[in-house]
Amino acid sequence: MMGPMDEQFPRRQDRPLPPPPDPWAPSSIPPLRPGPPYLMTEMIAAEPALAGRIVARLTGDGGPAARLAAEVRRCRDASLPVAVVGCGTSEHAAMGIAAIFHDALRRPEPTHGGPAAVPPWVVARQALEAALDPWPGLCLAVSHEGGTWATLEALRAARAAGATTALITAAAGSPAARLADVLLATDELDQSWCHTVGYLSPLVAGVVVAGYLTGVLPDQAAVANLVGAGLESGRAAAADALAARLAGASRILVTAAGADEPAARELVLKIEEGSWVPAAYRHLETILHGHLAAVDEGTAVVLVLTERRARAQRVERAREVLTALATIGASAGAILATGAADGIPDLATPAGRITVPEAASFLSGAAGLLSSAVPLQLVAEGLARHRGVNPDPIRRQDPRYRRAAEAVR
């Protein structure tokens, strides 16, 4: 019997994606396909090979990733802040990059041999806040097309404050690129406005920079294989089954903690952009403090748990949260690393679960963010399909939503 990969999902795509336009121009609304597979679907299928190409593109002596790592070290040594900024999907990628940098900069304690605490000088910031309150040091912006107004303002404000500016983007000819002292160009443009490539590409760039920080550069094939594990038929089928269970919910909550927070927030955005279902993020602990009053039988919850640090404590708290949700009648599913899945009974995730590799050779944050990227995107893509929604235009085929987008810079 054919599964979701055969019916709906194209096989892994190895062709490079189109580059940004030259001269630069903002993208137009994607072509509206009458049914699946949508452009979002094809973008997900292209991500494993894309991830490998980005690693190859950004590694090399004296390249921009090495220069950015040197700037991060300079700020660390001078006790200057590093702000990683963005909006929307790029903001979640910025959060992920900050988590990856924190892992890369941890050092063994001289007496205990454990991971040393890292002062919070690498901070993910919403681009508007960074524009309104610029910091010295380094401002690293993430913008897929390089034209987001708030991100441009953050770069301008950072320069005025004396900070070094850097940018991770697909578009080397973009307005944002002209404001960057260090430019990391991923070169390939997401063809859907429900950005998936726009989330994964900067994360991979961050992993390369982290490799220069640790002195151990990522292996191109290993990165591609870790991302590609999400496309394996068993995981794709599990993602489709979870999406089908979510499709009947009136509201969806996504919960996580630690380095999984960016992935959880990105899943919320992909659900709302792609299928128009109200969704919200709650920290694993926060969800217990008042928010349960708004949960009922119509609520579906997705737990993301791949974080290796303090794994046992996180799994224990997750079990308690899932028990509380089940008591109310909410249906829960999960995206779990293998070791975390071992500690959470199947009955605690009646909506289904996707188990992703541990990837022990990667830093904890990088492993979780790369391994969960495709599964969370498949869940969002499947939810849109099951609800009969084309995710590509993020509802801007409707004149009201198009006018709403045009009403702001």
FENUR-V30720 format. One record per residue. N is the residue number from 1. RES is the residue in one letter. BURIAL is I if it has 24 or more other C-alpha atoms within 12 Angstrom, else O. Layout:
# FENUR-V30720
n->N res->RES burial->BURIAL
n->N res->RES burial->BURIAL
This chain:
# FENUR-V30720
n->1 res->M burial->O
n->2 res->M burial->O
n->3 res->G burial->O
n->4 res->P burial->I
n->5 res->M burial->I
n->6 res->D burial->O
n->7 res->E burial->O
n->8 res->Q burial->I
n->9 res->F burial->I
n->10 res->P burial->I
n->11 res->R burial->I
n->12 res->R burial->I
n->13 res->Q burial->O
n->14 res->D burial->O
n->15 res->R burial->O
n->16 res->P burial->I
n->17 res->L burial->I
n->18 res->P burial->O
n->19 res->P burial->I
n->20 res->P burial->I
n->21 res->P burial->O
n->22 res->D burial->O
n->23 res->P burial->O
n->24 res->W burial->O
n->25 res->A burial->O
n->26 res->P burial->I
n->27 res->S burial->I
n->28 res->S burial->O
n->29 res->I burial->O
n->30 res->P burial->I
n->31 res->P burial->O
n->32 res->L burial->I
n->33 res->R burial->O
n->34 res->P burial->O
n->35 res->G burial->O
n->36 res->P burial->I
n->37 res->P burial->I
n->38 res->Y burial->I
n->39 res->L burial->I
n->40 res->M burial->I
n->41 res->T burial->I
n->42 res->E burial->I
n->43 res->M burial->I
n->44 res->I burial->I
n->45 res->A burial->I
n->46 res->A burial->I
n->47 res->E burial->I
n->48 res->P burial->I
n->49 res->A burial->I
n->50 res->L burial->I
n->51 res->A burial->I
n->52 res->G burial->I
n->53 res->R burial->I
n->54 res->I burial->I
n->55 res->V burial->I
n->56 res->A burial->I
n->57 res->R burial->I
n->58 res->L burial->I
n->59 res->T burial->I
n->60 res->G burial->O
n->61 res->D burial->O
n->62 res->G burial->O
n->63 res->G burial->O
n->64 res->P burial->I
n->65 res->A burial->I
n->66 res->A burial->I
n->67 res->R burial->I
n->68 res->L burial->I
n->69 res->A burial->I
n->70 res->A burial->I
n->71 res->E burial->I
n->72 res->V burial->I
n->73 res->R burial->I
n->74 res->R burial->O
n->75 res->C burial->I
n->76 res->R burial->I
n->77 res->D burial->O
n->78 res->A burial->O
n->79 res->S burial->O
n->80 res->L burial->I
n->81 res->P burial->I
n->82 res->V burial->I
n->83 res->A burial->I
n->84 res->V burial->I
n->85 res->V burial->I
n->86 res->G burial->I
n->87 res->C burial->I
n->88 res->G burial->I
n->89 res->T burial->I
n->90 res->S burial->I
n->91 res->E burial->I
n->92 res->H burial->I
n->93 res->A burial->I
n->94 res->A burial->I
n->95 res->M burial->I
n->96 res->G burial->I
n->97 res->I burial->I
n->98 res->A burial->I
n->99 res->A burial->I
n->100 res->I burial->I
n->101 res->F burial->I
n->102 res->H burial->I
n->103 res->D burial->I
n->104 res->A burial->I
n->105 res->L burial->I
n->106 res->R burial->I
n->107 res->R burial->O
n->108 res->P burial->O
n->109 res->E burial->O
n->110 res->P burial->O
n->111 res->T burial->O
n->112 res->H burial->O
n->113 res->G burial->O
n->114 res->G burial->O
n->115 res->P burial->O
n->116 res->A burial->O
n->117 res->A burial->O
n->118 res->V burial->O
n->119 res->P burial->O
n->120 res->P burial->O
n->121 res->W burial->I
n->122 res->V burial->I
n->123 res->V burial->I
n->124 res->A burial->I
n->125 res->R burial->I
n->126 res->Q burial->I
n->127 res->A burial->I
n->128 res->L burial->I
n->129 res->E burial->I
n->130 res->A burial->I
n->131 res->A burial->I
n->132 res->L burial->O
n->133 res->D burial->O
n->134 res->P burial->I
n->135 res->W burial->I
n->136 res->P burial->I
n->137 res->G burial->I
n->138 res->L burial->I
n->139 res->C burial->I
n->140 res->L burial->I
n->141 res->A burial->I
n->142 res->V burial->I
n->143 res->S burial->I
n->144 res->H burial->I
n->145 res->E burial->I
n->146 res->G burial->I
n->147 res->G burial->I
n->148 res->T burial->I
n->149 res->W burial->I
n->150 res->A burial->I
n->151 res->T burial->I
n->152 res->L burial->I
n->153 res->E burial->I
n->154 res->A burial->I
n->155 res->L burial->I
n->156 res->R burial->I
n->157 res->A burial->I
n->158 res->A burial->I
n->159 res->R burial->I
n->160 res->A burial->O
n->161 res->A burial->O
n->162 res->G burial->O
n->163 res->A burial->I
n->164 res->T burial->I
n->165 res->T burial->I
n->166 res->A burial->I
n->167 res->L burial->I
n->168 res->I burial->I
n->169 res->T burial->I
n->170 res->A burial->I
n->171 res->A burial->I
n->172 res->A burial->I
n->173 res->G burial->I
n->174 res->S burial->I
n->175 res->P burial->I
n->176 res->A burial->I
n->177 res->A burial->I
n->178 res->R burial->O
n->179 res->L burial->I
n->180 res->A burial->I
n->181 res->D burial->I
n->182 res->V burial->I
n->183 res->L burial->I
n->184 res->L burial->I
n->185 res->A burial->I
n->186 res->T burial->I
n->187 res->D burial->I
n->188 res->E burial->I
n->189 res->L burial->I
n->190 res->D burial->I
n->191 res->Q burial->I
n->192 res->S burial->I
n->193 res->W burial->I
n->194 res->C burial->I
n->195 res->H burial->I
n->196 res->T burial->I
n->197 res->V burial->I
n->198 res->G burial->I
n->199 res->Y burial->I
n->200 res->L burial->I
n->201 res->S burial->I
n->202 res->P burial->I
n->203 res->L burial->I
n->204 res->V burial->I
n->205 res->A burial->I
n->206 res->G burial->I
n->207 res->V burial->I
n->208 res->V burial->I
n->209 res->V burial->I
n->210 res->A burial->I
n->211 res->G burial->I
n->212 res->Y burial->I
n->213 res->L burial->I
n->214 res->T burial->I
n->215 res->G burial->O
n->216 res->V burial->O
n->217 res->L burial->I
n->218 res->P burial->I
n->219 res->D burial->I
n->220 res->Q burial->I
n->221 res->A burial->O
n->222 res->A burial->I
n->223 res->V burial->I
n->224 res->A burial->I
n->225 res->N burial->I
n->226 res->L burial->I
n->227 res->V burial->I
n->228 res->G burial->I
n->229 res->A burial->I
n->230 res->G burial->I
n->231 res->L burial->I
n->232 res->E burial->I
n->233 res->S burial->I
n->234 res->G burial->O
n->235 res->R burial->I
n->236 res->A burial->I
n->237 res->A burial->I
n->238 res->A burial->I
n->239 res->A burial->I
n->240 res->D burial->I
n->241 res->A burial->I
n->242 res->L burial->I
n->243 res->A burial->I
n->244 res->A burial->I
n->245 res->R burial->I
n->246 res->L burial->I
n->247 res->A burial->I
n->248 res->G burial->O
n->249 res->A burial->I
n->250 res->S burial->I
n->251 res->R burial->I
n->252 res->I burial->I
n->253 res->L burial->I
n->254 res->V burial->I
n->255 res->T burial->I
n->256 res->A burial->I
n->257 res->A burial->I
n->258 res->G burial->I
n->259 res->A burial->I
n->260 res->D burial->I
n->261 res->E burial->I
n->262 res->P burial->I
n->263 res->A burial->I
n->264 res->A burial->I
n->265 res->R burial->I
n->266 res->E burial->I
n->267 res->L burial->I
n->268 res->V burial->I
n->269 res->L burial->I
n->270 res->K burial->I
n->271 res->I burial->I
n->272 res->E burial->I
n->273 res->E burial->I
n->274 res->G burial->I
n->275 res->S burial->I
n->276 res->W burial->I
n->277 res->V burial->I
n->278 res->P burial->I
n->279 res->A burial->I
n->280 res->A burial->I
n->281 res->Y burial->I
n->282 res->R burial->I
n->283 res->H burial->I
n->284 res->L burial->I
n->285 res->E burial->I
n->286 res->T burial->O
n->287 res->I burial->I
n->288 res->L burial->O
n->289 res->H burial->O
n->290 res->G burial->O
n->291 res->H burial->O
n->292 res->L burial->I
n->293 res->A burial->O
n->294 res->A burial->O
n->295 res->V burial->I
n->296 res->D burial->I
n->297 res->E burial->O
n->298 res->G burial->O
n->299 res->T burial->I
n->300 res->A burial->I
n->301 res->V burial->I
n->302 res->V burial->I
n->303 res->L burial->I
n->304 res->V burial->I
n->305 res->L burial->I
n->306 res->T burial->I
n->307 res->E burial->I
n->308 res->R burial->I
n->309 res->R burial->I
n->310 res->A burial->O
n->311 res->R burial->I
n->312 res->A burial->O
n->313 res->Q burial->O
n->314 res->R burial->I
n->315 res->V burial->I
n->316 res->E burial->O
n->317 res->R burial->I
n->318 res->A burial->I
n->319 res->R burial->I
n->320 res->E burial->O
n->321 res->V burial->I
n->322 res->L burial->I
n->323 res->T burial->I
n->324 res->A burial->I
n->325 res->L burial->I
n->326 res->A burial->I
n->327 res->T burial->O
n->328 res->I burial->O
n->329 res->G burial->O
n->330 res->A burial->I
n->331 res->S burial->I
n->332 res->A burial->I
n->333 res->G burial->I
n->334 res->A burial->I
n->335 res->I burial->I
n->336 res->L burial->I
n->337 res->A burial->I
n->338 res->T burial->I
n->339 res->G burial->I
n->340 res->A burial->I
n->341 res->A burial->I
n->342 res->D burial->O
n->343 res->G burial->I
n->344 res->I burial->I
n->345 res->P burial->O
n->346 res->D burial->O
n->347 res->L burial->O
n->348 res->A burial->I
n->349 res->T burial->I
n->350 res->P burial->I
n->351 res->A burial->I
n->352 res->G burial->I
n->353 res->R burial->I
n->354 res->I burial->I
n->355 res->T burial->I
n->356 res->V burial->I
n->357 res->P burial->I
n->358 res->E burial->I
n->359 res->A burial->I
n->360 res->A burial->O
n->361 res->S burial->O
n->362 res->F burial->I
n->363 res->L burial->I
n->364 res->S burial->I
n->365 res->G burial->I
n->366 res->A burial->I
n->367 res->A burial->I
n->368 res->G burial->I
n->369 res->L burial->I
n->370 res->L burial->I
n->371 res->S burial->I
n->372 res->S burial->I
n->373 res->A burial->I
n->374 res->V burial->I
n->375 res->P burial->I
n->376 res->L burial->I
n->377 res->Q burial->I
n->378 res->L burial->I
n->379 res->V burial->I
n->380 res->A burial->I
n->381 res->E burial->I
n->382 res->G burial->I
n->383 res->L burial->I
n->384 res->A burial->I
n->385 res->R burial->I
n->386 res->H burial->I
n->387 res->R burial->I
n->388 res->G burial->O
n->389 res->V burial->I
n->390 res->N burial->I
n->391 res->P burial->I
n->392 res->D burial->I
n->393 res->P burial->I
n->394 res->I burial->I
n->395 res->R burial->I
n->396 res->R burial->I
n->397 res->Q burial->O
n->398 res->D burial->O
n->399 res->P burial->O
n->400 res->R burial->O
n->401 res->Y burial->O
n->402 res->R burial->O
n->403 res->R burial->O
n->404 res->A burial->O
n->405 res->A burial->O
n->406 res->E burial->O
n->407 res->A burial->O
n->408 res->V burial->O
n->409 res->R burial->O
